[in-house]
Amino acid sequence: MRDRRPLLTSTAGAVAALVYFGASEFLAGVLALTSAPLLVLGQTVIPLVPTPLIKAAIAVFGTNDKLALVITIAVVGVVIGGLIGWIGMRRRSLSLVLLAGFGALPIVLQFTTGGSPAGMVPAVVGIVLGCATYLGLLRLAEVDEAPAPTAAPAPTARDAQASRILTAGVTTDGLAGTSEAPDGRAEETNGPDRRLFFGIAAGLGAIGVAAIAAGQSAAVLARNAAGAVAQFVLPRPATSAPPIPDGADLEIDSLAPIITANSEFYRIDTALVPPALDAGSWSLRIHGMVDREVTVTMEELLALPLEEHYVTLTCVSNEVGGDLIGNAKWLGYPIRELLARAGPTARADMVLSGSDDGFTASTPLEVLTDDRAALLAVGMNGKPLPRDHGFPARLVVPGLYGFVSATKWVTSLEVTRFADKQAYWTTRGWSTHGPVLVASRVDVPRSGVRVRADGGRVVAAGMAWAQHTGIEQVQVRLDEGDWQTAQLSEELNVDTWRQWRIDLTGVSPGSHTVTVRAIDKDGNVQISDRRPAIPGSATGLHARDFTVE
C-alpha cells in the first residue's frame, strides 16, 4: 500500500505554519503592535527585492503591491512549514526545533531593528500554538517516527519456503497495520480516520487564514484610531488656495475628478506598516552642508504662516495610462524658507530627505529653493495628513516624481551633493533627478466597452499633466485619422493636471481606437516612443479600444 506518511506530516507542518501566522497576526493586530511576523518578514524582504521584480509587482498589483507581498510571504511560510513537517516523518525532534526556529525568526529580526520585548509576544504565542497544532495533528494521524531505512538481509531458502506457507501476510505503511484481503487488495485494520484528519486540518487552516485577515484588519483599525486619538488640529492657513474655477471639472461620468479624495489617493512607498509617529514629539532636522543646523518641532511648524496649494503628485512607476497619480489641496510651509534658516553652502546641490522608516529621496536643491510650491505639508484636502500619506509631515514638490521628492513621515533634510550621497531608489538603478514628463490618458470610453453613437458622435475624455510647466494643448486621434484639438478644463494652476474632452464625429459602427497626446506650455510634445519606467518614467501614447453599436 502507498506510504501516506509524507502527505500527512507535510499537511501537519503546513497547517501548523498557518496557525502560527494566524495567531500571531491576530494578536499583533488586536494589541496594535507592529511586530506581526508577516510584516516583520515583509519589511526585511523589501530592500532585498531586485528592482525589476519591484517594477513588475507595481505594474501588476499597483497600490496592492504590499498586500501581494504579505500573501506571498504567507504562502512561502506555509510551504516551509510543509517541508519541516516532511522532515518530521523521520526526525520528530528536529522538525519541532525547525518549526520553533522558523517562528522565532521575526523575533530576531525585530530585535536587530530596536524592537521592544512586548513585540515578541505575538510570535511566541504563535510558536506555542503552531507547535501544539503540529503535534496534535501527528497524534491524530497516528504517525510514529519512522526508523532510518536499513538494507534488508538477502532472503534465505527457508524464508522463501515460509513465505509460500503463509496464507495471509502482514505489511505496514508507517501509518497503520494492513493485511492482504482474499482478493489481493490491501486492507486497513486499525488505521486512523483520514477523513477526520483532513477535516480537522482544513478547519484549522481556515481558522489560520481568517485570523491573518482579521489581524490585518484590526491593525488598520488600530492605526486609524490612533490617528483620531492624536486629535491633531490644523491651523487656519495664512495663505489659502484660490477657489476652484468654474469649468475646472467637466463632470463627465467615468472621468477622474479634478480633486482626488484622500481615501482614493494612490499609495506607493516602502513601508508595509505606516510609521505611527506622535505629532507632539516629531521634529525635522536640517543638517549637512549648511551654515547652521536647524531643528523644527511640530509646535514651531504649526505656528508658522502656512500656505495652501493644489499640487498633483504622480509615481514614476505609473504605466502609460495608469492611475498612480492624484491631485490634492496641501497645507504646509515652504521648504525654501526652512532651508534659508540653515543656509546651504555654495557647493551643495542636493537635499537628501529621510523618512522615519528609513526611506531616502534625492531632490535637487535648486528645485526646493525656487518659487514653486514645494511644501513641508501637514494637511491634505482640509484634513490632517492620513497616516498612510505621511502623518504628521511629508514633502510635496511640484514637477518631480515622488521617488525623488515626496518623502512621507519625513524627519531629516540633509543638504549634500549628488556626487557624495545616493538615495534609496538611486541605488536600485533609477535616475537621480526625476523631472515629470508631459503625459495624458484616456478615461472615456472605457477600454473594450460597447457604446452607442449619437448620430455618429462619441464623447472621449481624459486627463493630462505636466506639473510646474502646465498643459497647453491636448490632441486626440480616432483610429489612424488626423490629430484633433480637444477642449481643456479650466486650469487650477501649472502644478495640477487638467481634464480634456472631445466630440468625435462621423464614427461608424464597429471597432475603433482613440489615442491621446499632450503638449506642455514649453512646447514639449508627449513622447510617443514606448519605454519602461526604469530609470525615469514610462513613455508612450495612451490608447483605448471601443466598439460602436
C-alpha positions as a Python dict, from the first residue, in 0.01 Angstrom:
ca = {
    (1, 'M'): (0, 0, 0),
    (2, 'R'): (122, 353, -78),
    (3, 'D'): (305, 522, 212),
    (4, 'R'): (92, 822, 319),
    (5, 'R'): (324, 950, 588),
    (6, 'P'): (480, 1223, 370),
    (7, 'L'): (138, 1364, 285),
    (8, 'L'): (13, 1362, 644),
    (9, 'T'): (327, 1501, 805),
    (10, 'S'): (364, 1772, 539),
    (11, 'T'): (0, 1868, 584),
    (12, 'A'): (51, 1888, 962),
    (13, 'G'): (351, 2118, 914),
    (14, 'A'): (174, 2343, 663),
    (15, 'V'): (-133, 2380, 887),
    (16, 'A'): (93, 2449, 1186),
    (17, 'A'): (252, 2737, 989),
    (18, 'L'): (-92, 2878, 909),
    (19, 'V'): (-194, 2858, 1275),
    (20, 'Y'): (133, 3029, 1373),
    (21, 'F'): (80, 3316, 1130),
    (22, 'G'): (-288, 3345, 1212),
    (23, 'A'): (-243, 3357, 1590),
    (24, 'S'): (49, 3600, 1581),
    (25, 'E'): (-107, 3831, 1320),
    (26, 'F'): (-438, 3842, 1504),
    (27, 'L'): (-275, 3912, 1840),
    (28, 'A'): (-48, 4182, 1693),
    (29, 'G'): (-348, 4347, 1528),
    (30, 'V'): (-560, 4343, 1843),
    (31, 'L'): (-274, 4478, 2056),
    (32, 'A'): (-185, 4739, 1788),
    (33, 'L'): (173, 4610, 1768),
    (34, 'T'): (392, 4646, 1459),
    (35, 'S'): (570, 4315, 1528),
    (36, 'A'): (335, 4086, 1334),
    (37, 'P'): (563, 3821, 1176),
    (38, 'L'): (434, 3870, 820),
    (39, 'L'): (501, 4243, 843),
    (40, 'V'): (844, 4199, 1003),
    (41, 'L'): (944, 3946, 737),
    (42, 'G'): (799, 4166, 462),
    (43, 'Q'): (981, 4477, 578),
    (44, 'T'): (1304, 4274, 581),
    (45, 'V'): (1243, 4139, 230),
    (46, 'I'): (1157, 4472, 61),
    (47, 'P'): (1514, 4612, 48),
    (48, 'L'): (1640, 4279, -88),
    (49, 'V'): (1398, 4252, -380),
    (50, 'P'): (1563, 4323, -720),
    (51, 'T'): (1444, 4640, -891),
    (52, 'P'): (1293, 4464, -1198),
    (53, 'L'): (1081, 4249, -966),
    (54, 'I'): (965, 4558, -773),
    (55, 'K'): (871, 4726, -1100),
    (56, 'A'): (684, 4418, -1217),
    (57, 'A'): (496, 4394, -886),
    (58, 'I'): (385, 4758, -903),
    (59, 'A'): (283, 4716, -1268),
    (60, 'V'): (73, 4408, -1189),
    (61, 'F'): (-64, 4488, -844),
    (62, 'G'): (-46, 4871, -834),
    (63, 'T'): (-130, 5002, -488),
    (64, 'N'): (-200, 4642, -377),
    (65, 'D'): (168, 4553, -408),
    (66, 'K'): (212, 4534, -30),
    (67, 'L'): (-84, 4301, 11),
    (68, 'A'): (61, 4082, -263),
    (69, 'L'): (394, 4071, -78),
    (70, 'V'): (228, 3971, 251),
    (71, 'I'): (31, 3694, 77),
    (72, 'T'): (345, 3571, -98),
    (73, 'I'): (537, 3555, 230),
    (74, 'A'): (249, 3366, 392),
    (75, 'V'): (241, 3114, 106),
    (76, 'V'): (618, 3065, 125),
    (77, 'G'): (588, 3022, 501),
    (78, 'V'): (323, 2753, 458),
    (79, 'V'): (546, 2571, 207),
    (80, 'I'): (836, 2587, 452),
    (81, 'G'): (605, 2451, 721),
    (82, 'G'): (517, 2162, 491),
    (83, 'L'): (885, 2084, 431),
    (84, 'I'): (951, 2091, 805),
    (85, 'G'): (660, 1851, 853),
    (86, 'W'): (808, 1618, 592),
    (87, 'I'): (1136, 1616, 785),
    (88, 'G'): (935, 1520, 1093),
    (89, 'M'): (838, 1193, 927),
    (90, 'R'): (1176, 1058, 1039),
    (91, 'R'): (1314, 1326, 1274),
    (92, 'R'): (1032, 1442, 1500),
    (93, 'S'): (1254, 1631, 1745),
    (94, 'L'): (1442, 1807, 1465),
    (95, 'S'): (1118, 1915, 1298),
    (96, 'L'): (995, 2072, 1624),
    (97, 'V'): (1321, 2263, 1661),
    (98, 'L'): (1299, 2383, 1300),
    (99, 'L'): (935, 2484, 1340),
    (100, 'A'): (1009, 2683, 1655),
    (101, 'G'): (1319, 2836, 1494),
    (102, 'F'): (1122, 2943, 1189),
    (103, 'G'): (866, 3105, 1416),
    (104, 'A'): (1139, 3281, 1615),
    (105, 'L'): (1298, 3439, 1305),
    (106, 'P'): (1071, 3750, 1315),
    (107, 'I'): (1162, 3794, 1684),
    (108, 'V'): (1532, 3801, 1597),
    (109, 'L'): (1474, 4042, 1307),
    (110, 'Q'): (1266, 4268, 1529),
    (111, 'F'): (1534, 4295, 1796),
    (112, 'T'): (1803, 4374, 1536),
    (113, 'T'): (1600, 4684, 1445),
    (114, 'G'): (1541, 4801, 1800),
    (115, 'G'): (1216, 4621, 1879),
    (116, 'S'): (1072, 4605, 2230),
    (117, 'P'): (1025, 4291, 2444),
    (118, 'A'): (648, 4336, 2421),
    (119, 'G'): (675, 4297, 2046),
    (120, 'M'): (784, 3934, 2078),
    (121, 'V'): (456, 3827, 2245),
    (122, 'P'): (255, 3761, 1923),
    (123, 'A'): (529, 3544, 1772),
    (124, 'V'): (581, 3349, 2097),
    (125, 'V'): (210, 3275, 2125),
    (126, 'G'): (208, 3176, 1758),
    (127, 'I'): (502, 2939, 1810),
    (128, 'V'): (330, 2763, 2102),
    (129, 'L'): (1, 2722, 1916),
    (130, 'G'): (173, 2622, 1592),
    (131, 'C'): (382, 2350, 1759),
    (132, 'A'): (79, 2226, 1954),
    (133, 'T'): (-117, 2205, 1628),
    (134, 'Y'): (166, 2013, 1463),
    (135, 'L'): (193, 1755, 1742),
    (136, 'G'): (-182, 1723, 1773),
    (137, 'L'): (-227, 1651, 1403),
    (138, 'L'): (53, 1393, 1409),
    (139, 'R'): (-110, 1221, 1704),
    (140, 'L'): (-445, 1226, 1527),
    (141, 'A'): (-283, 1067, 1222),
    (142, 'E'): (-111, 811, 1444),
    (143, 'V'): (218, 884, 1271),
    (144, 'D'): (510, 733, 1459),
    (145, 'E'): (864, 840, 1388),
    (146, 'A'): (986, 607, 1120),
    (147, 'P'): (1324, 437, 1172),
    (148, 'A'): (1602, 518, 935),
    (149, 'P'): (1599, 280, 638),
    (150, 'T'): (1848, -9, 656),
    (151, 'A'): (1950, -261, 400),
    (152, 'A'): (1737, -574, 423),
    (153, 'P'): (1922, -909, 450),
    (154, 'A'): (1902, -1132, 150),
    (155, 'P'): (1620, -1389, 179),
    (156, 'T'): (1722, -1746, 255),
    (157, 'A'): (1567, -2061, 113),
    (158, 'R'): (1395, -2114, 444),
    (159, 'D'): (1241, -1765, 423),
    (160, 'A'): (1110, -1834, 77),
    (161, 'Q'): (954, -2158, 194),
    (162, 'A'): (790, -1978, 489),
    (163, 'S'): (652, -1715, 256),
    (164, 'R'): (483, -1976, 43),
    (165, 'I'): (332, -2140, 350),
    (166, 'L'): (176, -1816, 479),
    (167, 'T'): (-182, -1773, 364),
    (168, 'A'): (-210, -1411, 471),
    (169, 'G'): (77, -1166, 505),
    (170, 'V'): (102, -859, 724),
    (171, 'T'): (259, -537, 597),
    (172, 'T'): (289, -183, 727),
    (173, 'D'): (279, 154, 559),
    (174, 'G'): (410, 350, 858),
    (175, 'L'): (63, 478, 947),
    (176, 'A'): (-135, 170, 1042),
    (177, 'G'): (-137, -208, 1011),
    (178, 'T'): (-270, -360, 691),
    (179, 'S'): (-344, -716, 587),
    (180, 'E'): (-399, -866, 249),
    (181, 'A'): (-759, -945, 168),
    (182, 'P'): (-856, -1264, -18),
    (183, 'D'): (-891, -1069, -342),
    (184, 'G'): (-536, -934, -312),
    (185, 'R'): (-630, -577, -206),
    (186, 'A'): (-453, -410, 89),
    (187, 'E'): (-696, -376, 374),
    (188, 'E'): (-654, -138, 671),
    (189, 'T'): (-708, -293, 1012),
    (190, 'N'): (-669, -28, 1281),
    (191, 'G'): (-563, 286, 1092),
    (192, 'P'): (-668, 644, 1168),
    (193, 'D'): (-971, 808, 1014),
    (194, 'R'): (-802, 1011, 742),
    (195, 'R'): (-1122, 1198, 665),
    (196, 'L'): (-1125, 1318, 1024),
    (197, 'F'): (-759, 1416, 997),
    (198, 'F'): (-801, 1619, 680),
    (199, 'G'): (-1126, 1769, 804),
    (200, 'I'): (-963, 1897, 1122),
    (201, 'A'): (-654, 2010, 928),
    (202, 'A'): (-873, 2202, 681),
    (203, 'G'): (-1068, 2362, 965),
    (204, 'L'): (-754, 2473, 1147),
    (205, 'G'): (-608, 2604, 822),
    (206, 'A'): (-923, 2804, 753),
    (207, 'I'): (-911, 2947, 1105),
    (208, 'G'): (-548, 3045, 1045),
    (209, 'V'): (-632, 3226, 719),
    (210, 'A'): (-928, 3402, 882),
    (211, 'A'): (-710, 3506, 1178),
    (212, 'I'): (-450, 3652, 939),
    (213, 'A'): (-719, 3857, 764),
    (214, 'A'): (-871, 3965, 1094),
    (215, 'G'): (-531, 4065, 1228),
    (216, 'Q'): (-457, 4276, 922),
    (217, 'S'): (-798, 4446, 952),
    (218, 'A'): (-751, 4505, 1325),
    (219, 'A'): (-413, 4662, 1254),
    (220, 'V'): (-570, 4904, 1005),
    (221, 'L'): (-846, 4996, 1251),
    (222, 'A'): (-591, 5046, 1529),
    (223, 'R'): (-384, 5278, 1309),
    (224, 'N'): (-691, 5480, 1217),
    (225, 'A'): (-798, 5501, 1580),
    (226, 'A'): (-451, 5613, 1681),
    (227, 'G'): (-470, 5893, 1425),
    (228, 'A'): (-803, 6007, 1570),
    (229, 'V'): (-675, 5988, 1929),
    (230, 'A'): (-393, 6221, 1840),
    (231, 'Q'): (-658, 6494, 1792),
    (232, 'F'): (-428, 6679, 1558),
    (233, 'V'): (-585, 7015, 1474),
    (234, 'L'): (-475, 7209, 1169),
    (235, 'P'): (-435, 7587, 1199),
    (236, 'R'): (-602, 7820, 952),
    (237, 'P'): (-377, 7885, 652),
    (238, 'A'): (-212, 8224, 630),
    (239, 'T'): (-246, 8192, 251),
    (240, 'S'): (-545, 7999, 119),
    (241, 'A'): (-559, 7826, -216),
    (242, 'P'): (-768, 8015, -475),
    (243, 'P'): (-1120, 7876, -521),
    (244, 'I'): (-1162, 7611, -787),
    (245, 'P'): (-1271, 7795, -1103),
    (246, 'D'): (-1591, 7711, -1283),
    (247, 'G'): (-1519, 7466, -1560),
    (248, 'A'): (-1223, 7305, -1383),
    (249, 'D'): (-1422, 6981, -1357),
    (250, 'L'): (-1603, 6875, -1675),
    (251, 'E'): (-1825, 6638, -1474),
    (252, 'I'): (-1825, 6350, -1720),
    (253, 'D'): (-1914, 6002, -1597),
    (254, 'S'): (-1608, 5777, -1551),
    (255, 'L'): (-1373, 6078, -1584),
    (256, 'A'): (-1141, 6119, -1285),
    (257, 'P'): (-1245, 6415, -1063),
    (258, 'I'): (-1018, 6716, -1059),
    (259, 'I'): (-958, 6668, -683),
    (260, 'T'): (-868, 6321, -560),
    (261, 'A'): (-1024, 6217, -229),
    (262, 'N'): (-780, 6118, 44),
    (263, 'S'): (-922, 5766, 50),
    (264, 'E'): (-870, 5732, -327),
    (265, 'F'): (-521, 5883, -343),
    (266, 'Y'): (-261, 5633, -464),
    (267, 'R'): (-9, 5500, -214),
    (268, 'I'): (333, 5374, -322),
    (269, 'D'): (609, 5357, -60),
    (270, 'T'): (846, 5109, 105),
    (271, 'A'): (660, 5074, 437),
    (272, 'L'): (440, 4768, 488),
    (273, 'V'): (305, 4937, 801),
    (274, 'P'): (292, 5318, 808),
    (275, 'P'): (505, 5451, 1095),
    (276, 'A'): (297, 5552, 1398),
    (277, 'L'): (458, 5889, 1474),
    (278, 'D'): (344, 6117, 1752),
    (279, 'A'): (297, 6472, 1629),
    (280, 'G'): (388, 6613, 1969),
    (281, 'S'): (734, 6455, 1970),
    (282, 'W'): (801, 6485, 1594),
    (283, 'S'): (1079, 6712, 1472),
    (284, 'L'): (1262, 6785, 1147),
    (285, 'R'): (1640, 6810, 1147),
    (286, 'I'): (1809, 7018, 873),
    (287, 'H'): (2180, 6947, 861),
    (288, 'G'): (2476, 6865, 637),
    (289, 'M'): (2635, 7130, 415),
    (290, 'V'): (2475, 7422, 595),
    (291, 'D'): (2595, 7724, 792),
    (292, 'R'): (2391, 7620, 1094),
    (293, 'E'): (2196, 7308, 1187),
    (294, 'V'): (1824, 7369, 1241),
    (295, 'T'): (1561, 7160, 1419),
    (296, 'V'): (1191, 7236, 1373),
    (297, 'T'): (928, 7092, 1609),
    (298, 'M'): (563, 7043, 1521),
    (299, 'E'): (464, 7322, 1757),
    (300, 'E'): (701, 7559, 1580),
    (301, 'L'): (587, 7443, 1237),
    (302, 'L'): (218, 7498, 1309),
    (303, 'A'): (294, 7848, 1438),
    (304, 'L'): (445, 7949, 1102),
    (305, 'P'): (236, 8115, 827),
    (306, 'L'): (119, 7801, 645),
    (307, 'E'): (11, 7803, 282),
    (308, 'E'): (-242, 7605, 79),
    (309, 'H'): (-161, 7488, -273),
    (310, 'Y'): (-316, 7246, -521),
    (311, 'V'): (-47, 7007, -642),
    (312, 'T'): (-69, 6690, -850),
    (313, 'L'): (164, 6407, -747),
    (314, 'T'): (249, 6107, -963),
    (315, 'C'): (462, 5796, -926),
    (316, 'V'): (750, 5722, -1160),
    (317, 'S'): (620, 5363, -1176),
    (318, 'N'): (298, 5482, -1337),
    (319, 'E'): (249, 5294, -1661),
    (320, 'V'): (124, 5477, -1968),
    (321, 'G'): (-242, 5548, -1892),
    (322, 'G'): (-201, 5434, -1530),
    (323, 'D'): (-374, 5560, -1217),
    (324, 'L'): (-75, 5616, -987),
    (325, 'I'): (-149, 5988, -985),
    (326, 'G'): (-367, 6219, -778),
    (327, 'N'): (-440, 6585, -715),
    (328, 'A'): (-497, 6735, -368),
    (329, 'K'): (-500, 7060, -176),
    (330, 'W'): (-196, 7057, 51),
    (331, 'L'): (-132, 7270, 360),
    (332, 'G'): (225, 7332, 462),
    (333, 'Y'): (522, 7564, 490),
    (334, 'P'): (760, 7645, 202),
    (335, 'I'): (1070, 7428, 220),
    (336, 'R'): (1282, 7710, 78),
    (337, 'E'): (1213, 7915, 392),
    (338, 'L'): (1327, 7632, 617),
    (339, 'L'): (1641, 7577, 412),
    (340, 'A'): (1713, 7953, 424),
    (341, 'R'): (1727, 7926, 803),
    (342, 'A'): (2003, 7668, 776),
    (343, 'G'): (2193, 7843, 496),
    (344, 'P'): (2308, 7581, 239),
    (345, 'T'): (2669, 7621, 133),
    (346, 'A'): (2762, 7716, -224),
    (347, 'R'): (2888, 7366, -314),
    (348, 'A'): (2565, 7188, -216),
    (349, 'D'): (2333, 7077, -498),
    (350, 'M'): (2104, 6817, -340),
    (351, 'V'): (1881, 6761, -38),
    (352, 'L'): (1861, 6403, 87),
    (353, 'S'): (1530, 6377, 270),
    (354, 'G'): (1495, 6095, 518),
    (355, 'S'): (1184, 5914, 643),
    (356, 'D'): (1124, 5758, 981),
    (357, 'D'): (1101, 5420, 803),
    (358, 'G'): (1449, 5452, 650),
    (359, 'F'): (1349, 5568, 302),
    (360, 'T'): (1552, 5848, 143),
    (361, 'A'): (1495, 6070, -163),
    (362, 'S'): (1740, 6292, -353),
    (363, 'T'): (1591, 6628, -455),
    (364, 'P'): (1779, 6897, -649),
    (365, 'L'): (1848, 7188, -414),
    (366, 'E'): (1754, 7441, -682),
    (367, 'V'): (1404, 7288, -706),
    (368, 'L'): (1349, 7329, -332),
    (369, 'T'): (1472, 7687, -329),
    (370, 'D'): (1297, 7836, -634),
    (371, 'D'): (949, 7990, -629),
    (372, 'R'): (746, 7671, -676),
    (373, 'A'): (508, 7547, -404),
    (374, 'A'): (748, 7290, -253),
    (375, 'L'): (599, 7229, 92),
    (376, 'L'): (665, 7059, 420),
    (377, 'A'): (300, 6953, 433),
    (378, 'V'): (84, 6874, 735),
    (379, 'G'): (-263, 6884, 572),
    (380, 'M'): (-434, 6717, 277),
    (381, 'N'): (-769, 6832, 138),
    (382, 'G'): (-854, 7026, 453),
    (383, 'K'): (-767, 6745, 697),
    (384, 'P'): (-452, 6633, 878),
    (385, 'L'): (-238, 6404, 666),
    (386, 'P'): (-371, 6047, 676),
    (387, 'R'): (-124, 5810, 837),
    (388, 'D'): (-84, 5625, 506),
    (389, 'H'): (15, 5951, 338),
    (390, 'G'): (280, 6072, 580),
    (391, 'F'): (128, 6189, 910),
    (392, 'P'): (242, 6407, 1073),
    (393, 'A'): (454, 6568, 798),
    (394, 'R'): (572, 6494, 445),
    (395, 'L'): (726, 6665, 144),
    (396, 'V'): (522, 6781, -156),
    (397, 'V'): (728, 6904, -453),
    (398, 'P'): (561, 7002, -784),
    (399, 'G'): (730, 6888, -1103),
    (400, 'L'): (919, 6586, -969),
    (401, 'Y'): (819, 6222, -943),
    (402, 'G'): (758, 6104, -591),
    (403, 'F'): (1064, 5879, -573),
    (404, 'V'): (1291, 6184, -563),
    (405, 'S'): (1073, 6423, -368),
    (406, 'A'): (756, 6303, -192),
    (407, 'T'): (911, 6169, 129),
    (408, 'K'): (647, 6067, 384),
    (409, 'W'): (697, 6062, 761),
    (410, 'V'): (991, 6294, 695),
    (411, 'T'): (1231, 6358, 985),
    (412, 'S'): (1551, 6475, 818),
    (413, 'L'): (1674, 6707, 542),
    (414, 'E'): (2045, 6662, 474),
    (415, 'V'): (2193, 6925, 244),
    (416, 'T'): (2462, 6750, 42),
    (417, 'R'): (2582, 6673, -313),
    (418, 'F'): (2467, 6422, -574),
    (419, 'A'): (2832, 6318, -608),
    (420, 'D'): (2852, 6229, -239),
    (421, 'K'): (2520, 6065, -149),
    (422, 'Q'): (2269, 5830, -312),
    (423, 'A'): (1902, 5787, -229),
    (424, 'Y'): (1703, 5467, -182),
    (425, 'W'): (1587, 5425, -542),
    (426, 'T'): (1904, 5565, -700),
    (427, 'T'): (2099, 5269, -561),
    (428, 'R'): (1849, 5044, -737),
    (429, 'G'): (1901, 5182, -1086),
    (430, 'W'): (1661, 5476, -1102),
    (431, 'S'): (1758, 5827, -1208),
    (432, 'T'): (1874, 6094, -964),
    (433, 'H'): (1660, 6395, -1057),
    (434, 'G'): (1322, 6262, -1176),
    (435, 'P'): (1150, 6554, -1356),
    (436, 'V'): (787, 6487, -1452),
    (437, 'L'): (733, 6434, -1825),
    (438, 'V'): (427, 6563, -2008),
    (439, 'A'): (168, 6285, -2019),
    (440, 'S'): (-200, 6213, -2079),
    (441, 'R'): (-451, 5931, -2069),
    (442, 'V'): (-796, 5834, -2198),
    (443, 'D'): (-1059, 5772, -1929),
    (444, 'V'): (-1369, 5771, -2153),
    (445, 'P'): (-1470, 5550, -2323),
    (446, 'R'): (-1351, 5262, -2108),
    (447, 'S'): (-1139, 5003, -2283),
    (448, 'G'): (-1335, 4728, -2453),
    (449, 'V'): (-1680, 4877, -2390),
    (450, 'R'): (-1965, 4896, -2639),
    (451, 'V'): (-2101, 5248, -2687),
    (452, 'R'): (-2396, 5394, -2871),
    (453, 'A'): (-2308, 5671, -3113),
    (454, 'D'): (-2545, 5968, -3105),
    (455, 'G'): (-2573, 6044, -3473),
    (456, 'G'): (-2218, 5916, -3525),
    (457, 'R'): (-2089, 6121, -3228),
    (458, 'V'): (-1887, 5965, -2946),
    (459, 'V'): (-1751, 6160, -2645),
    (460, 'A'): (-1391, 6092, -2544),
    (461, 'A'): (-1237, 6240, -2230),
    (462, 'G'): (-939, 6204, -2003),
    (463, 'M'): (-659, 6372, -1807),
    (464, 'A'): (-332, 6545, -1897),
    (465, 'W'): (-48, 6667, -1676),
    (466, 'A'): (290, 6842, -1690),
    (467, 'Q'): (345, 6964, -1335),
    (468, 'H'): (514, 7301, -1290),
    (469, 'T'): (507, 7364, -1665),
    (470, 'G'): (136, 7328, -1735),
    (471, 'I'): (-71, 7179, -2015),
    (472, 'E'): (-111, 7394, -2326),
    (473, 'Q'): (-298, 7158, -2557),
    (474, 'V'): (-435, 6805, -2584),
    (475, 'Q'): (-477, 6632, -2919),
    (476, 'V'): (-687, 6323, -2993),
    (477, 'R'): (-685, 6083, -3285),
    (478, 'L'): (-955, 5835, -3388),
    (479, 'D'): (-804, 5523, -3544),
    (480, 'E'): (-542, 5639, -3795),
    (481, 'G'): (-704, 5976, -3864),
    (482, 'D'): (-571, 6326, -3814),
    (483, 'W'): (-497, 6474, -3473),
    (484, 'Q'): (-782, 6691, -3343),
    (485, 'T'): (-760, 6952, -3067),
    (486, 'A'): (-959, 6868, -2753),
    (487, 'Q'): (-1136, 7106, -2517),
    (488, 'L'): (-947, 7164, -2191),
    (489, 'S'): (-1095, 7224, -1847),
    (490, 'E'): (-1009, 7544, -1665),
    (491, 'E'): (-665, 7532, -1507),
    (492, 'L'): (-619, 7534, -1128),
    (493, 'N'): (-250, 7616, -1170),
    (494, 'V'): (50, 7486, -1362),
    (495, 'D'): (120, 7229, -1088),
    (496, 'T'): (-204, 7036, -1140),
    (497, 'W'): (-349, 6808, -1403),
    (498, 'R'): (-631, 6914, -1636),
    (499, 'Q'): (-929, 6734, -1782),
    (500, 'W'): (-998, 6723, -2153),
    (501, 'R'): (-1288, 6617, -2374),
    (502, 'I'): (-1372, 6595, -2742),
    (503, 'D'): (-1675, 6505, -2955),
    (504, 'L'): (-1561, 6251, -3213),
    (505, 'T'): (-1792, 6280, -3514),
    (506, 'G'): (-1867, 6052, -3805),
    (507, 'V'): (-1791, 5742, -3602),
    (508, 'S'): (-1924, 5436, -3784),
    (509, 'P'): (-2040, 5111, -3619),
    (510, 'G'): (-1759, 4868, -3542),
    (511, 'S'): (-1428, 4862, -3355),
    (512, 'H'): (-1227, 5181, -3307),
    (513, 'T'): (-922, 5313, -3120),
    (514, 'V'): (-888, 5655, -2960),
    (515, 'T'): (-536, 5786, -2887),
    (516, 'V'): (-429, 6097, -2696),
    (517, 'R'): (-120, 6312, -2664),
    (518, 'A'): (-47, 6632, -2471),
    (519, 'I'): (169, 6937, -2529),
    (520, 'D'): (302, 7145, -2239),
    (521, 'K'): (344, 7522, -2220),
    (522, 'D'): (710, 7497, -2320),
    (523, 'G'): (606, 7330, -2646),
    (524, 'N'): (718, 6978, -2546),
    (525, 'V'): (506, 6714, -2719),
    (526, 'Q'): (437, 6395, -2529),
    (527, 'I'): (693, 6128, -2622),
    (528, 'S'): (536, 5865, -2848),
    (529, 'D'): (811, 5604, -2826),
    (530, 'R'): (740, 5330, -2572),
    (531, 'R'): (994, 5277, -2293),
    (532, 'P'): (970, 5123, -1946),
    (533, 'A'): (958, 5325, -1624),
    (534, 'I'): (1317, 5247, -1524),
    (535, 'P'): (1516, 5466, -1494),
    (536, 'G'): (1292, 5773, -1512),
    (537, 'S'): (925, 5724, -1619),
    (538, 'A'): (744, 5519, -1879),
    (539, 'T'): (670, 5693, -2209),
    (540, 'G'): (433, 5635, -2498),
    (541, 'L'): (85, 5738, -2606),
    (542, 'H'): (-221, 5602, -2431),
    (543, 'A'): (-498, 5450, -2641),
    (544, 'R'): (-830, 5280, -2574),
    (545, 'D'): (-1023, 5037, -2792),
    (546, 'F'): (-1403, 5050, -2803),
    (547, 'T'): (-1690, 4927, -3016),
    (548, 'V'): (-1974, 5136, -3157),
    (549, 'E'): (-2307, 4958, -3186),
}
